[in-house]
Amino acid sequence: MMEGDARCRLVALFCYILCLHSLAIFFFTSGFLLTRTELPEFSTCSDIAKSPCFGETMDFSGTVSSEKVTGNCDDIVGDKAFCSQNGTIPEPTGGGGSEDKLSKECWTKPAIKRAVIIIIDALRFDFVAPSSSFPGESQPWMDKLQVLQQLSREENCSARIFKFVADPPTTTLQRLKGLTTGGLPTFVDIGHSFGAPAIVEDNLINQLVRAGKKVRMMGDDTWMKLFPSHFSVAHPFDSFNVKDLHTVDDGVIREIFPALLETDWNVLIGHFLGVDHVGHIFGVESPLMVEKLEQYNRVIEEIVAVLKNQSGPGGLHEDTMLLVLGDHGQTLNGDHGGGTSEEVETALFALSMRESPGRLPLDLQSSTCTISTEVKAGRSQCITTFPQLDFASTMAALLGVPFPFGSVGRVNTELYALAASTWPLPSEVGHLSEALVPVWLERFNHVLCMNSWQVKRYLDAYTASSIRGFPSAEFAHVQSLYDKAQTSPHFLHTDHPRLKRNDSGSDLSKFNEYSSETVTRLIDSIQSNLVYLLAAADLARTQWTQFEDEWMVIGLILLVTSMVIHGVALSRAMRLTQRILLSEDRDSEVQNRLHELFPLRRMLLACGGVAVTAGVIWGLQMTIRWLKSPLAAAISHGQTNIIITALILIASVVAYVMPIYGVGQVQSDQSVLGRGQTIGTSSQDQWTCVKSYMAVLSVGLHACGLLSNSYILSEGQVVCFLLATSGILYLRQAIQSGCKVPQAILFLILNAGMASVGLFEIFKDPATIASSSLIDDYVPASYSLQQFVTLACAALITTVLPLFSLARLILRRARTILRLQSLYWATAVTIPLAYSLLVIHWFTMDLVSSMVVEIPQSVKEFSRLLCPQLVYLVSLMLLIFTIISMTLNARGNVSTSYRDHLVEGIVSMLAGISGTIILLLGRKGPTIVLLAVLEVWCLLDLQGVEDLNQRKKEADKGLDHQDEHLNGRSLGSYFGAAVDWNLVAVQLFFCTGHRCTFDGLHYTAAFVGFDEFYFYRQGALLAADTFGSSHILPVIGLPLLVTAAAVAQSNPSFSDGSFFSLEVAKVYLCYGLVRTILTAVTTVCVTLQRRHLMVWGLFAPKYVFDALGLLVIDGFIVIAAIFYFSLFSRKARLKMQ
């Protein structure tokens, strides 16, 4: 009972640390990863009365404030969110005129009647731009979308290519939100990539529906999650099965061509996913990418043909614009989500069915050309940059709907000018060609005036509604730019067509009175508005996130106090160990000192006192609100809850840290500790001190490096360097002691091998090595044989030999370690079976990919789906059988020592999980796991060098180490070993191809063995791949550091259950302390760099991965402690019987 109580208190301690870390991360994350304040306001046509962009003679009555009913709610898919009580959709009128004309106006005159938007997911910029524009040789994936390049060359005035630049994070969800709202993305939204919530703030799709326009969608089902009730017709397809290259694309192609010939839509969206999925699975350099791009080229060519056939005068698509764009780019490996140029740069192609009659003045054309391409007649066309932030405002202006309320983008000058209807007809200007540009300038100046006014009122509303708003100096500067832009007149003629509002157009004969000075004034006004809009976007981009400093500080304080908890717990564990060793009555000593491990009663009393105080504070808060005091506004923001929670947590920490017993007992403890330290000093070697100092230095260097973005990018290489430094110390210690030298040398070799294993091409895709083409229908017999031999050799090197060596190593150790015959035979059967299934799975998939031989469909399905599922099943069965055998059948191991019993449980657990982890790691898995097992074996074997070295010295001096049993391993030894163990774990994370970025997640691992997407199942597989080898397995195997030491193999004290439990707890506390220090430093770094340019692209993802990793480690420490301590308790009870 006493031993059991001790272990319960140790488990309670680990649970308390887990709760402390969870709350710390919750508080900091709540203050740091906040979404921006989403305002509930929506732009309406009636808002135009508040705009300064119209003269006082403007008559709003009956034009923009009144509404007429158009459209039927039955045409809307899903929830009738925007329907009136009579079942119809209200639409603002734009004055007289029929619906088939572009005369219905709201804020701006519609320039197009229809828009066809083709989205190609993960469209790289070099997929669209001519290859001649890039340095170096042309790559296979370039110049495949020939139709876009040809149209931009041949139809210079009606077709343009832009570099479409996104804001990170570059995931589909954030990009679609940014494209439709005109706002900047927030980092925390990336957590919704697998479960997107509907957009509640104002957006382009919402404005189109409110205006009575009908939107059709087909393709990626993310649109339905964001806009569940907005589309008149929708054909969504599952987007999460990245292995499916054709279903979504085939569905879009099947639905889009019939829709192009129908009349009941204004915006048609087709979202293709094939390029994104090919990139994730095979990479950009794969021949399948070329095949996909060529397919898209044919589809776009056919779409253009259909539109042009209907684009004549009075035709269905006379006033239609085609837009082909990407939501984001991708790296050569097919990754996206970060902020690199490959990921944020995509392309936008625009084609107007009617050619614009005029050209922009040079003053309004972009001054910087991303790429200059040749067009017909010896002219060149400049490919300029188009921020995705500007897409919503530009499309709203073209379609004649209000700008989304939260948009901070600006109307793109060149895309707006591409629409022919933005230019006056020759008849409207008396056939005076020189009047075309001035009239267009005046119209565009009005559009920008409305654009600037909308952004200005949004910034004002955001500043008023948020706690801090924008910095006063920067906001005042932006406000001054707006005031400057408003000094210019918005209309230079009172008879402007926008003001006269007649269907036949206005008498613009006076436009021949435009002088060069008038045109200059218009251009200056336009440029002033553009400067303001650019400054406003920059202000929002740099200050968008509203940090809650109070929550962040509390999170930091809790992380720091958890480090103190680790230190105090280690100190008490060491003190209790010494008293157990020095006491004649160990059971009585354990009983007297149990409360030191986790003083639960004292902590509850302290928290209870604070809770009572919190009740008083809450009552005061209610009183202040009831009295309507000015303090109520501040309290309503949640500061009271923060204070109460912080006080309760701090009270629990103080109660734990404070001394527990009286002065006399303290003096007694000091004498005991002095005696224990004397004994401990006699058994210490100088290398123990050196190794301890180097461990502290290693943690310090690792932690301080996290302040540098360059270090974070190269963390995997730095960790290998730090591990090599420890290896050199082990080698010198081994040489000095005259033992374990081969293990130290092998440790250094394996460390170098782990660092470079990912550089070998053979580990990436043997099928690619065996064949230069993946899509050949016919392969000569001789070449087929050569391919087969190449594949067999690659499989032998990368799969068969590593798995055979690993299985042989596991089974040899299991034969000597596993005392339970049933557990040994279960391991001996399941490990070869699981590894054989892995070989069959990978080799068959290589044959299928390379098309060397014809594989029957049943064999393909067995290898692709059933083999991985059997591996999961075998691993799960062995894991369950191990737990049951170790807990219920321990009676056969009564004579076994605690050390052997613990090793037996650890080895069987690791063996059970190994099959699943190797499968999810992919092609490099067998080799990396084999190298890691050998590296860990060397590390464990080197832990006994200091004990053997000390014994040798004592023997040379003729001393007897009979008092060795009075001391366990020193705290410095455990801390140094835990630091090296952590370095190996971090090394595994990076060597397996992971990175602390969201584009580094191996999404394909979630679908190994499955085609369908189920959130929890695929999420569990993705988590197992990300954290399995680097977080979960190290925690399970960590107690091996206790059993590996020579003192544990001979010290009789380790036969005591309480003592052994304390030793295991100490190594877990040391490891948890190391990980907590690194996470706390990362958190401090993120706090300091929260205004850094790379905060969302680099520092924030690093924090998320470290924070989640710490919680995973804490959680599995609790699970492992419960399992291992239950083994000890069971064994202790059996020994007493």
Residue pairs with C-beta under 8 A, 6 or more apart in sequence:
2 587
2 590
2 591
2 594
2 1058
3 590
3 1057
3 1058
3 1061
3 1128
3 1129
3 1132
4 1129
4 1132
5 591
5 594
6 590
6 594
6 597
6 1058
6 1061
6 1062
7 1061
7 1121
7 1125
7 1128
7 1129
9 594
9 597
9 598
9 600
10 597
10 598
10 1061
10 1062
10 1065
10 1121
10 1125
11 1118
11 1121
11 1122
11 1125
12 598
12 600
13 569
13 597
13 598
13 1065
14 1068
14 1114
14 1117
14 1118
14 1121
15 1118
16 565
16 598
16 652
16 656
17 562
17 565
17 566
17 1072
17 1114
18 1111
18 1114
18 1115
18 1117
18 1118
20 558
20 561
20 562
20 565
20 649
20 653
21 558
21 559
21 562
21 1076
21 1110
21 1111
21 1114
22 1111
22 1114
23 558
23 645
23 649
24 554
24 555
24 556
24 558
24 559
24 562
25 555
25 1107
25 1110
25 1111
26 555
27 551
27 552
27 554
27 555
27 558
27 642
27 645
28 551
28 552
28 554
28 555
28 556
28 559
28 1083
28 1107
29 555
29 1107
30 548
30 551
30 555
31 547
31 548
31 549
31 550
31 551
31 552
31 553
31 554
31 555
32 547
32 548
32 551
32 552
32 1086
32 1087
32 1090
32 1100
32 1103
33 186
33 187
33 188
33 1100
33 1104
34 186
34 188
34 545
34 546
34 547
34 548
35 186
35 188
35 189
36 183
36 184
36 186
36 544
36 545
36 546
37 462
37 465
37 466
37 546
38 200
38 201
38 406
39 201
39 405
39 406
39 458
39 461
39 462
39 465
40 200
40 201
41 202
41 405
41 461
42 202
42 206
42 210
42 405
43 107
43 202
43 207
43 402
43 403
43 404
43 405
43 454
44 92
44 210
44 402
45 64
45 65
45 92
45 106
45 107
45 402
46 64
46 65
46 92
47 107
47 402
48 54
48 60
48 64
48 106
48 107
48 450
49 60
49 64
49 65
50 457
51 107
51 449
51 450
51 453
52 449
52 453
52 486
52 490
53 446
53 449
53 450
53 453
53 490
54 490
54 491
54 499
55 490
55 491
55 494
55 499
57 494
57 499
58 499
62 93
63 93
63 94
63 95
63 501
64 92
64 93
64 94
64 105
64 106
66 92
66 93
67 90
67 91
67 92
67 93
68 90
68 91
68 93
69 84
69 86
69 88
69 89
69 90
69 91
70 88
70 89
70 91
70 99
70 212
71 88
71 89
71 91
71 212
71 214
72 87
72 88
72 89
73 80
73 83
73 87
73 88
73 89
74 87
75 214
75 232
75 264
76 82
76 83
76 89
76 209
76 229
76 230
76 231
76 232
77 229
77 230
77 231
77 232
77 233
77 234
78 228
78 229
78 230
78 231
79 228
79 229
80 87
80 229
81 229
81 230
82 89
82 206
82 209
82 210
82 229
83 89
84 90
89 209
89 210
89 212
90 210
90 212
91 210
91 211
91 212
92 106
92 211
93 104
94 103
94 104
94 105
94 106
94 400
95 103
95 104
95 105
95 501
96 103
96 501
96 502
96 503
97 103
97 104
97 503
101 503
102 109
102 110
102 111
102 112
102 113
102 319
102 400
102 421
103 109
103 503
104 110
104 400
105 400
105 498
106 211
106 400
106 401
106 402
107 396
107 400
107 401
107 402
107 403
107 450
108 396
108 397
108 400
108 446
108 447
108 450
109 400
109 421
109 443
109 498
110 398
110 399
110 400
110 421
111 319
111 397
111 398
111 399
111 400
111 416
111 419
111 421
111 422
112 319
112 320
112 321
112 352
112 398
112 399
112 419
112 421
113 266
113 318
113 319
113 320
114 265
114 266
114 267
114 268
114 317
114 319
114 320
114 321
115 266
115 267
115 268
115 320
115 321
115 322
115 323
115 395
115 398
115 399
116 260
116 268
116 270
116 303
116 307
116 320
116 321
116 322
116 323
117 267
117 268
117 269
117 270
117 323
117 325
118 270
118 272
118 300
118 303
118 322
118 323
118 324
118 325
119 219
119 220
119 269
119 270
119 271
119 272
119 325
119 326
119 327
120 127
120 272
120 275
120 296
120 324
120 325
120 326
121 172
121 220
121 271
121 272
121 273
121 275
121 276
121 326
121 327
121 328
122 275
122 276
122 279
122 326
122 327
122 328
122 329
122 330
122 334
122 336
123 275
123 325
123 326
123 327
123 329
123 346
123 347
124 141
124 284
124 326
124 329
124 330
124 342
124 345
124 346
124 347
125 163
125 164
125 329
125 345
125 346
125 347
126 134
126 139
126 141
126 142
127 141
127 142
127 144
127 145
127 275
127 293
127 326
127 347
128 145
128 148
128 149
128 161
128 347
128 349
129 161
129 163
129 347
129 371
129 373
129 383
130 142
130 143
130 149
130 371
130 373
131 138
131 139
131 142
131 143
132 138
132 373
133 371
133 372
133 373
133 383
134 142
139 285
140 285
140 287
140 289
140 290
141 284
141 285
141 289
141 290
141 293
143 149
144 290
144 293
144 294
144 297
145 293
145 296
145 297
145 300
146 297
147 297
147 300
147 301
147 304
148 161
148 300
148 324
148 349
149 161
149 373
151 159
151 304
151 349
151 351
152 159
152 160
152 161
152 349
152 373
152 375
152 381
153 373
153 374
153 375
153 376
153 381
154 375
154 376
155 351
155 355
156 375
156 376
156 379
156 381
157 355
157 356
157 359
157 418
158 351
158 352
158 353
158 354
158 355
158 356
158 418
158 420
159 349
159 350
159 351
159 352
159 418
160 349
160 350
160 381
160 414
160 415
160 418
161 347
161 348
161 349
161 373
161 381
161 383
162 347
162 348
162 349
162 350
162 383
162 384
162 385
162 386
162 412
162 414
162 415
163 345
163 346
163 347
163 348
163 370
163 371
163 383
163 384
163 385
163 386
164 325
164 326
164 345
164 346
164 347
164 348
164 386
164 388
165 344
165 345
165 346
165 385
165 386
165 387
165 388
166 175
166 178
166 327
166 328
166 329
166 343
166 344
166 345
166 346
166 388
167 178
167 184
167 185
167 344
167 387
167 388
167 389
167 541
168 185
168 337
168 338
168 339
168 343
168 344
168 1096
168 1097
169 185
169 187
169 189
169 190
169 337
169 338
169 339
169 998
169 1096
169 1097
170 328
170 329
170 336
170 337
170 338
170 339
170 343
170 344
170 999
171 190
171 193
171 328
171 336
171 337
171 998
172 193
172 220
172 222
172 239
172 276
172 327
172 328
173 189
173 190
173 192
173 193
173 196
173 222
173 226
174 185
174 189
174 190
175 185
175 327
175 328
175 388
176 222
176 223
176 226
176 327
177 183
177 185
177 189
177 199
177 203
177 226
178 184
178 185
178 388
178 389
178 391
179 204
179 327
179 388
179 391
179 392
180 199
180 203
180 204
180 205
180 226
180 392
180 404
181 199
181 201
181 202
181 203
181 204
181 392
181 404
181 406
181 407
182 203
182 204
182 389
182 390
182 391
182 392
182 393
182 403
182 404
182 406
182 407
182 408
182 409
183 201
183 389
183 404
183 406
183 407
183 408
183 540
184 389
184 408
184 540
184 541
184 544
186 544
186 545
187 545
187 1096
187 1100
190 337
190 998
194 240
194 1015
194 1019
195 225
195 1015
196 222
196 225
196 226
197 225
198 225
198 226
198 227
198 228
199 206
199 226
199 227
201 404
201 405
201 406
202 404
202 405
202 406
202 407
203 227
203 392
203 404
204 392
204 395
204 396
204 401
204 404
205 215
205 227
205 230
206 230
206 404
207 396
207 401
207 402
207 403
207 404
208 215
208 266
208 267
208 399
208 401
209 215
209 230
210 401
211 400
211 401
213 266
213 267
213 399
213 401
214 232
214 233
214 264
214 265
214 266
214 267
215 230
215 231
215 232
215 265
215 266
215 267
215 268
215 269
216 231
216 232
216 233
216 234
216 259
216 265
216 267
216 268
216 269
217 223
217 224
217 227
217 231
217 233
217 234
217 235
217 236
217 269
217 271
218 234
218 235
218 236
218 237
218 251
218 252
218 255
218 256
218 259
218 269
218 270
218 271
219 235
219 236
219 237
219 248
219 251
219 252
219 269
219 270
219 271
219 272
219 273
220 236
220 237
220 239
220 248
220 271
220 273
221 236
221 237
221 238
221 239
222 239
222 271
223 231
223 234
223 236
223 269
223 271
224 231
224 234
224 236
232 264
232 265
233 259
233 265
235 251
235 252
235 255
237 247
237 248
237 251
237 252
237 273
238 244
238 247
238 248
238 1013
239 248
239 273
240 1013
240 1018
241 247
241 1007
241 1011
241 1012
241 1013
242 276
242 277
242 280
242 281
242 1003
242 1004
242 1007
243 277
243 281
243 1004
243 1007
243 1011
244 277
244 1011
245 274
245 277
245 278
245 281
245 288
245 292
246 274
248 271
248 272
248 273
248 274
249 272
249 273
249 274
249 292
249 295
252 270
252 271
252 272
253 299
255 270
256 268
256 270
256 303
257 302
257 303
257 306
259 265
259 268
260 268
260 303
260 306
260 307
260 310
260 317
261 306
261 310
261 316
263 316
266 399
267 399
272 296
274 292
274 295
274 296
275 289
275 292
275 293
275 296
275 330
276 330
276 334
276 336
278 286
278 288
278 289
278 292
278 334
279 289
279 330
279 333
279 334
279 335
279 336
280 334
280 335
280 1003
280 1004
281 334
281 1004
282 288
282 289
282 334
282 774
283 289
283 332
283 333
283 334
284 330
284 331
284 332
284 333
284 334
285 332
286 768
286 774
287 773
287 774
287 775
288 774
288 775
291 775
300 324
303 322
304 322
304 351
307 317
307 320
307 322
307 351
307 353
308 317
308 353
310 316
310 317
310 318
311 317
311 318
311 320
311 353
311 354
312 318
317 353
318 353
318 354
319 353
319 354
319 420
319 421
320 353
321 350
321 351
321 352
321 353
321 398
321 418
321 419
322 349
322 350
322 351
322 353
323 348
323 349
323 350
323 351
324 347
324 348
324 349
325 346
325 347
325 348
325 349
326 346
326 347
326 348
327 346
328 336
328 343
328 344
328 346
329 336
329 342
329 343
329 344
329 345
329 346
330 336
330 342
330 343
331 340
331 342
331 343
331 999
332 342
335 343
335 999
335 1000
336 343
336 999
337 343
337 997
337 998
337 999
337 1001
338 997
338 998
338 999
338 1097
338 1098
338 1101
339 1094
339 1096
339 1097
339 1098
340 1097
343 999
348 386
350 415
350 418
352 418
352 419
352 420
354 420
354 421
355 420
356 417
356 418
356 419
356 420
356 422
356 423
357 420
357 423
357 425
357 426
357 436
358 417
358 423
358 433
358 436
358 437
358 440
359 437
360 413
360 414
360 417
360 437
361 437
361 441
361 519
361 523
363 523
363 527
364 413
364 523
364 526
364 527
365 382
365 413
365 414
366 382
366 384
366 385
366 414
368 384
368 385
369 382
369 383
369 384
370 382
370 383
370 384
370 385
371 382
371 383
372 380
372 381
372 382
372 383
373 380
373 381
373 383
374 380
374 381
375 381
384 414
386 412
386 415
387 409
387 537
389 408
389 409
389 537
390 409
390 410
390 411
390 412
391 409
392 403
392 404
392 407
392 409
393 403
393 404
393 407
393 409
393 410
393 411
393 451
394 409
394 411
394 412
394 415
394 416
396 402
396 403
396 404
396 407
397 403
397 411
397 416
397 447
397 451
398 415
398 416
398 419
402 454
403 450
403 451
403 454
405 454
405 458
406 458
407 454
407 455
407 458
408 455
408 458
408 459
408 533
408 536
408 537
408 540
409 533
409 537
410 448
410 451
410 455
410 529
410 530
410 533
410 534
410 537
411 444
411 447
411 448
411 451
413 444
413 526
413 530
416 422
416 444
416 447
417 423
417 440
417 444
422 440
422 443
422 444
423 436
423 439
423 440
424 435
424 436
424 439
424 440
424 508
425 505
426 433
426 436
427 505
428 439
428 497
428 505
428 506
428 508
429 435
429 436
429 439
429 508
429 511
430 508
430 509
430 511
430 512
432 511
432 512
434 512
434 514
435 508
435 511
435 512
435 514
437 519
438 511
438 514
438 518
438 519
438 522
439 508
439 511
441 519
441 522
441 523
441 526
442 491
442 492
442 493
442 496
442 522
443 498
444 526
445 488
445 490
445 522
445 525
445 526
445 529
446 490
446 491
446 496
446 498
448 526
448 529
448 530
448 533
449 485
449 486
449 490
449 529
451 529
451 533
452 482
452 485
452 486
452 529
452 532
452 533
455 532
455 533
455 536
456 479
456 482
456 536
459 470
459 475
459 478
459 536
459 539
459 540
462 469
462 470
463 469
463 470
463 475
466 546
467 546
467 637
468 546
469 475
470 478
470 539
470 543
471 543
474 539
474 542
474 543
475 539
477 535
478 532
478 535
478 536
478 539
481 528
481 531
481 532
481 535
482 532
482 536
484 528
484 532
485 525
485 528
485 529
485 531
485 532
488 521
488 524
488 525
488 528
489 521
489 525
490 525
491 498
491 499
492 518
492 521
492 522
493 510
493 511
495 506
495 507
495 508
495 510
496 506
497 505
497 506
497 508
500 506
542 1091
545 1090
547 1090
550 639
550 642
551 642
552 1087
554 642
554 645
554 646
555 1083
556 1080
556 1083
556 1084
556 1087
557 646
557 650
558 649
559 1076
559 1079
559 1080
559 1083
560 1080
561 649
561 650
561 653
562 1076
563 1073
563 1076
563 1077
563 1080
564 653
564 657
565 653
565 656
565 657
566 1069
566 1072
566 1073
566 1076
567 1073
568 656
568 657
569 597
569 1069
570 971
570 1066
570 1069
570 1070
570 1073
572 596
572 597
573 597
573 1062
573 1065
573 1066
573 1069
574 971
574 1066
575 593
575 596
575 669
575 673
576 590
576 593
576 596
576 597
576 1062
577 968
577 1059
577 1062
577 1063
577 1066
578 672
578 673
578 676
579 589
579 593
579 669
579 672
580 586
580 589
580 590
580 1053
580 1056
580 1058
580 1059
580 1062
581 676
581 965
581 966
581 967
581 968
581 1053
581 1059
582 672
582 675
582 676
582 966
583 589
586 1056
586 1058
590 1058
595 601
595 602
595 660
596 660
598 656
599 655
599 656
599 660
602 655
602 656
602 660
603 652
603 655
603 656
605 655
606 651
606 652
606 654
606 655
607 648
607 651
607 652
607 655
609 651
610 644
610 647
610 648
610 651
611 648
613 647
614 644
614 647
614 648
617 640
617 643
617 644
618 640
618 644
621 635
621 640
624 631
624 632
624 635
625 632
625 635
625 636
659 666
676 966
676 967
679 963
679 966
679 967
680 967
680 970
682 963
683 950
683 961
683 963
683 964
683 967
683 970
684 950
684 970
685 946
685 949
685 950
685 953
687 729
687 733
687 736
687 945
687 946
687 949
688 946
688 970
688 972
688 973
688 976
689 972
690 729
691 729
691 733
691 946
691 972
691 973
691 976
692 972
692 973
692 975
692 976
694 725
694 726
694 729
694 976
695 972
695 975
695 976
695 978
695 979
695 980
696 975
698 722
698 725
698 726
698 979
698 983
699 979
699 1074
699 1077
699 1078
701 722
702 718
702 719
702 722
702 983
702 1078
703 1077
703 1078
703 1081
704 1081
705 711
705 712
705 715
705 718
706 712
706 1078
706 1081
706 1082
706 1085
706 1102
707 1081
707 1085
707 1088
707 1089
709 1092
709 1094
709 1098
709 1099
711 718
712 996
712 1098
712 1099
712 1102
713 1098
715 986
715 990
715 996
716 755
716 986
716 987
716 989
716 990
716 991
717 755
719 983
719 986
719 987
719 990
720 751
720 752
720 754
720 755
720 987
722 983
723 751
723 980
723 983
723 984
723 987
724 748
724 751
724 752
726 979
726 980
726 983
727 744
727 747
727 748
727 751
728 748
730 740
730 744
730 747
730 942
730 945
731 741
731 744
731 745
731 747
731 748
733 744
733 942
733 945
733 946
733 949
734 740
734 741
734 743
734 744
734 942
734 945
735 741
735 744
736 949
737 945
737 948
737 949
737 952
738 952
739 945
739 948
740 941
740 942
740 944
740 945
740 948
743 938
743 941
743 942
744 938
744 942
746 934
746 938
747 935
747 938
747 939
747 942
750 931
750 934
750 935
750 938
751 935
751 987
753 931
754 928
754 931
754 932
754 935
754 987
754 988
754 991
755 987
755 991
757 763
757 924
757 927
757 928
757 931
757 991
758 924
758 991
758 993
761 769
762 769
762 794
762 797
762 798
763 798
763 923
763 924
763 927
764 923
765 849
765 923
766 790
766 791
766 794
766 795
766 798
766 846
766 923
767 774
767 791
767 845
767 846
767 849
767 850
768 774
769 790
769 794
770 787
770 788
770 790
770 791
770 794
770 846
770 850
770 852
771 787
771 850
771 851
771 852
774 849
774 850
774 851
776 851
779 787
779 851
779 852
784 852
784 853
787 850
787 852
788 847
788 852
788 853
791 843
791 846
791 847
791 850
791 852
792 843
794 846
795 839
795 842
795 843
795 846
798 923
798 924
798 926
798 927
799 838
799 839
799 842
799 843
799 923
799 926
800 839
802 926
802 927
802 929
802 930
803 835
803 838
803 839
803 918
803 926
804 835
805 930
806 835
806 914
806 926
806 929
806 930
806 933
807 831
807 832
807 835
809 930
809 933
810 827
810 831
810 907
810 911
810 914
811 827
811 828
811 831
813 907
814 824
814 827
814 828
814 907
814 908
814 911
815 824
817 900
817 903
817 904
817 907
818 824
818 827
818 904
818 907
818 908
819 892
819 893
819 896
819 900
819 904
820 885
820 886
820 889
820 892
820 893
820 904
822 885
822 889
823 881
823 882
823 885
823 886
823 904
823 908
826 878
826 881
826 882
826 885
827 878
827 908
827 911
827 912
830 874
830 875
830 877
830 878
830 912
830 915
831 878
831 911
831 914
831 915
833 874
834 870
834 871
834 874
834 875
834 914
834 915
835 915
835 918
837 867
837 868
837 870
837 871
837 874
837 915
838 867
838 871
838 915
838 918
838 919
838 926
840 863
840 867
841 863
841 864
841 867
841 868
841 871
841 919
842 923
844 855
844 859
844 860
844 863
844 864
844 867
845 863
845 864
847 853
847 855
848 855
848 860
848 863
848 864
864 1009
865 1009
865 1010
865 1011
866 1009
867 1009
868 919
868 1008
868 1009
868 1010
869 1009
869 1010
871 915
871 916
871 919
871 1009
872 916
872 919
872 1009
874 915
875 912
875 913
875 914
875 915
875 916
878 908
878 911
878 912
879 909
879 912
879 913
881 912
882 905
882 908
882 909
882 912
883 1123
885 908
886 904
886 905
886 908
886 1123
886 1127
887 1126
887 1127
887 1130
890 901
890 1127
890 1130
890 1131
890 1134
891 1134
893 900
893 901
893 904
893 1131
894 1131
894 1134
894 1135
896 904
896 1131
897 1054
897 1055
898 1054
898 1055
898 1057
898 1060
898 1128
898 1131
899 1042
899 1043
899 1048
899 1049
899 1054
899 1060
901 1127
901 1128
901 1131
902 1039
902 1042
902 1043
902 1060
902 1064
902 1124
902 1127
902 1128
903 1040
903 1043
905 1123
905 1124
905 1127
906 1036
906 1037
906 1039
906 1040
909 1036
910 1033
910 1036
910 1037
913 1028
913 1032
913 1033
913 1036
914 929
916 1024
916 1028
917 925
917 929
917 1024
917 1028
917 1029
917 1033
918 925
918 926
918 929
919 925
919 1008
919 1009
920 1002
920 1005
920 1008
920 1021
920 1024
920 1025
920 1028
921 928
921 929
921 992
921 993
921 1005
921 1025
921 1029
922 993
922 1002
922 1004
922 1005
924 992
924 993
925 992
928 988
928 991
928 992
928 1029
929 1029
932 984
932 988
932 1029
935 984
936 984
936 1037
936 1040
939 977
939 980
939 981
939 984
940 1040
940 1041
940 1044
941 1044
943 973
943 977
943 1041
943 1044
943 1045
944 1044
944 1045
944 1046
944 1047
944 1049
946 973
947 1045
947 1046
947 1047
948 1046
950 961
951 961
951 1046
954 960
954 961
964 1047
964 1050
964 1051
965 1051
965 1052
965 1053
966 1053
967 1047
968 1047
968 1051
968 1053
968 1054
968 1059
968 1063
969 1042
969 1045
969 1047
969 1048
969 1063
971 1066
971 1070
973 1045
974 1041
974 1066
974 1067
974 1070
975 1070
975 1073
975 1074
977 1041
977 1067
977 1070
978 1038
978 1041
978 1067
978 1070
978 1071
978 1073
978 1074
979 1074
981 1034
981 1038
981 1041
981 1071
982 1034
982 1071
982 1074
982 1075
982 1078
984 1034
985 1030
985 1031
985 1034
986 1030
988 1029
988 1030
988 1034
989 1029
989 1030
989 1031
992 1029
992 1030
993 1000
993 1002
994 1000
994 1001
994 1002
994 1026
994 1030
996 1101
996 1102
996 1105
996 1106
997 1097
997 1098
997 1101
998 1101
1001 1022
1001 1026
1002 1022
1002 1025
1002 1026
1003 1022
1005 1021
1005 1022
1005 1024
1005 1025
1006 1018
1006 1019
1006 1021
1006 1022
1006 1025
1007 1013
1007 1018
1007 1021
1008 1021
1010 1017
1010 1018
1024 1032
1027 1108
1027 1109
1027 1112
1030 1109
1031 1109
1031 1112
1031 1113
1031 1116
1032 1112
1032 1116
1034 1071
1035 1071
1035 1113
1035 1116
1035 1117
1035 1120
1036 1116
1036 1120
1038 1067
1038 1068
1038 1071
1038 1120
1039 1064
1039 1067
1039 1068
1039 1120
1039 1124
1041 1067
1042 1048
1042 1060
1042 1063
1042 1064
1042 1067
1043 1049
1047 1054
1048 1054
1048 1063
1053 1059
1054 1060
1054 1063
1057 1128
1057 1129
1057 1131
1057 1132
1060 1128
1061 1125
1061 1128
1064 1121
1064 1124
1064 1125
1065 1121
1068 1117
1068 1120
1068 1121
1071 1113
1071 1117
1072 1113
1072 1114
1072 1117
1075 1109
1075 1110
1075 1113
1076 1110
1078 1106
1079 1106
1079 1107
1079 1109
1079 1110
1082 1102
1082 1103
1082 1106
1082 1107
1083 1103
1083 1106
1083 1107
1085 1099
1085 1103
1086 1095
1086 1099
1086 1100
1086 1102
1086 1103
1089 1095
1089 1099
1090 1099
1092 1099
